[in-house]
Amino acid sequence: MDASPARHAADAAALAELRLHCPRCRTSIDMLACPACGFVIAVENGIARALPPESAAHLARFIADYERIRMAEGRGSESEAFYLALPYRDTGGTDRDQWRMRARSYDYIVRHLLEGNRVLDLGAGNGWMSYRLALAGYRPVAVDLLAHDRDGLGAARHYRARLPALFPRFQAEMRRLPFADAQFDTAVFNASFHYAEDGEACLREALRCVKAGGTVIIADTPWYARDESGRRMLTERREVFLRRHGIAADAIASLGYLTDERLRRLADALSIRWEVHRPWYGPRWAMRPLMAKLRGRREPSRFRLYLARKPA
């Protein structure tokens, strides 16, 4: 990792280019401090902490449970090579199928869906998508609830030496983003929309942050043809987490999954229209519904990409 003063200055300059507002009271922020309510966005180890105390308290158990489960599952690595290879290779070997799907979603998004240059990476995790976008000449901004240095925004330190400036990173809540209106070309929910407590509020925030005519993309969130299948999936997941980790991982009532009806309600509420894209994830993913039916199991999740354009 290159921690030279010049690189840190470049990182700070990239952050300073953004127009911010207070995630608590929505007042415009200058110099990271809200003149109305006094909330300060502190920058610690290059991460802008934009989570108000009340949000941090509300989400504390969810964050703790999520971090505990991810660690128990072996997510992340001590090796820089692990992060630099994502999403195309999982050198840790714990989630190869998942990363193979992430890679195909990412390639499809870049080749067919991305417009403009400034991209808001919502649910950035360790920052792999923002890193890939920065390498390709885009100007990403990474947002996540987790900030630790193995599976959260802190892990992006592994990318610093490979980039002229490390992309800005914000610890923030998706429904209370710290950005002023209409400054991004695209916002991507990066395998994160199903964690939303209020899908409509999070989607509204993402639309607020993109320019008129800009786009919002939901990637790698499970979809079910029947709501019953999604409910059964959540029940099964709680049982697995209780058995393996001793926690139900249900500290917040997250969305969990999508259905056509849920997508329709979102479209009606926000006056948007969905474009549905179906990348090819390989024969194994394509055969899952048939195999589940033959084995008498519930409908498996399927994955698509959903794009909505902000009205001009």
C-alpha positions, 0 to 999 in steps of 0.5 A: 500500500502506498501511503505517501502524502501525495496520494493522500492529498489526491484522495482528499481532492477526490472527496472535495469534488463532491457536493454534500448535504447533511444525512440528518437534516438535509442542509447543504454541508460545507467543510464536512460540518452541518451549519443547521444541526451540527452533525459532522462528517468525520473522515477516519482512515480515508472513510467519511463517516456519514452515519448520524448517531441515531442511525448508528444506534438503530443499525448497531445490532444488524451491523454486528450480526452481519460482521459476525456471520461474514467472518464466520463464513470466511469472507475477506482475506489477509491477502491483497491478491484476493481483493485485486482479483475480484470479481473474476477470481475468488482466491479464497475459494469460499464463494466461487459461484457467487463471485462468478455471478457477480463478474457476469453482472458487472461485465453486463452493466459496464458493457450495456447499461452504464452511462456517464462517468460518475457512478454511485456504488451503493453497498460497495462492501470491500470496494471491488466494483468501485476499484474496477470502475476506477481502473476503467476510467469512471469516477465512482463513489463507494457507500456501505454500512461496514467500514472494517478493513477485511470485508468493509470499506477499509479493505479498499486500502488494497487498491490505493497503490493501483490508482492515482487517487482512491475513490471516495468512501462513505459509511452511510445509510442507503435511505439517508445518503449524504450527497446533494441532489443530481450529481451522479450519472448512475447509481448501482445497488451492488448486491445490496437492495435486498438489505433495505428496510424501506425499498421505496425510500432507498430507491427514492434517495438513489434517484434524487442523487442522479441527474435528470435522465440518469439511471439507477440499477439494481444488481444481484438481488434475488427475484422470485416468481411467487412471494411465498417462495421468498418468504420461505427462503427468509425462514430457511435462512433464519433457521440456518443462521440460528443453527450455525451462528446462534443468531437469526440475523433479523435485527431489521426487517429488510426487503429480502427479495424482489417479485414482479409485484414489488417492482410494480409497486415501486414503479408506480410510487416513483413514476418510473419504468423498469427495464429488465435485463437477463445476463447469462449466468451459465447453464448451472444457474439456468437449470436451477428452477428445473432441478428444484422442481424435479426434486420437489423443492421450493422455487430457487432465487433468480437474478436479473438486472433492473434499470430505471431512468430518472424522469427528465 
